[in-house]
């Protein structure tokens, strides 16, 4: 069975790094450097590379995360609940 790719611009990249991981790392980078949940994923170094090469999608992805299914978003490997992930995404969008 194939992986479920997000069906929007850059969705294949977001699928690769994971929506929860993306928000966690973006939050670490932009708001709270002490937030380290993103590091719970063993492949974080590879994900950082994808993250850095996809910055043009980041704002768009944050808005898409707010629309994501809570049950699916809750299946992350960064030990964050859906509410936390969506709150972090909202803070990142409002940071501008």
N, C-alpha and C positions, 0 to 999 in steps of 0.2 A: 504494500500500500504506500502511495506517495505522500509527501508532506503537504499540508494544507497551506498554500501560499496566499498571503494577503492580496486581495484583488484590487489594488490601487497603485498609483505611481510609486515606484521604488519598493513595492510590497515584497518582492522576492528578497531584497536585501534585509528588510525588517524581519522577515521570516527566518533568515539565516541567523540574525543576532538575538531575536526574541523581543517582543514588545516590552515585557517586564524588565528585561536586562537593559534595553535601550533607555527606558525612563530612569532606571536606577543609575546608570552611568552618566546620563545627561544631568541628572540632579546632582550627582557628585561633582561633576565638572563645573556646573554653573551656579549652584546654590550652597551646597554643604559638602566641603571637601572631606569631612569626617564620615560621611555616608559611604559605606564600603560593601553593601549587599551585592553589588555587581561582581565582586571578587569571589563570591561563592561558586561561580561557574568556572570549571577548570579551563575552559577554552576562552577565557576572557581576553587573552592577548590577541587572538585571532579576531575576536569580535571588536576590539578596539580599532583594529586596522579597517574593518568594514565601516565602523562608526565614523572614523575620520574621513573616509572617502565618500560618505553619503550626506555630508552636512547640508547640502541643498534641500534635502527632504525633511530635515529634523522638525521644523515648525509644523509642516503638514502632518507628519507622523504623530506629533503630540496631539493635534486636534483629532486625528483618527483614533488614538488610544481612548480618548474620552467617550467615543461612540462604541467601543468594543464590548462584546458580550462578556459579562462579569464572570461566568463560569469558565470560559476559555482563558480569559486574562488571569484568572486565579491559578492556572496551571503553569506557574513559572518556577524557575529554579533559583530565584534570588530571595526567597523567603519573605515576600511581601504580599499582603492581601490586595484584592482589587481596589478597595477603598483607598489604601495607601498609594497605589500606583496612579490612580486617577487624580488624587489630591496633588501628588508630585507633578504630574503632567500639567495640571491646571496652574500650579505655581510657576512652572517653567514658561507657560504661555503668557502669563500675566507679568513676567519679569521685565519684559521689553522696556 
